[in-house]
Each structure stands twice: as C-alpha cells, then as structure tokens.
Amino acid sequence: SNVHTMDELRLTGNCMKGSRPMLTFDESFSKFSHLKLLKILFVDTFGTPRGHPKSKPFVDRIMG
C-alpha cells in the first residue's frame, strides 16, 4: 500500500536545521476540489510560516 508512517518515510536526509522546504504541486492541484484540499493540508503540514523566528532565509530541499 502507499500509506506510510513518518518513521517509514525517513525524511531525515541532509537538511539544514531550520531551513524551509520548497513545496511544488502539479497544475491538477488547482483544478480539482479534492486535490485543492490535499494541497492545503500538505502546505500546513510541511510548510514553514514566513517570518518564523527559528526559520532560516534559504531553501535546501524541494518536496514535490
């Protein structure tokens, strides 16, 4: 199945502490309502709020 726990995803990689991921989405995420909802959920889950005091001013990974 395509459902995994956070431990199974192993998102530890070589990311710098406090950096922001750049989230990219296919154009279909703007066309269909169920994908619009998923896009909002992904941005809320993996995104870092702009101006967060502990975030760094650079992007070191792209999640798409």
Secondary structure, DSSP 8 states (H G I E B T S, - for coil): -----HHHH---TT--TT-EEEE---GGGGT-HHHHHHHHHHHHHH---TT-TT--SSEEEEE-
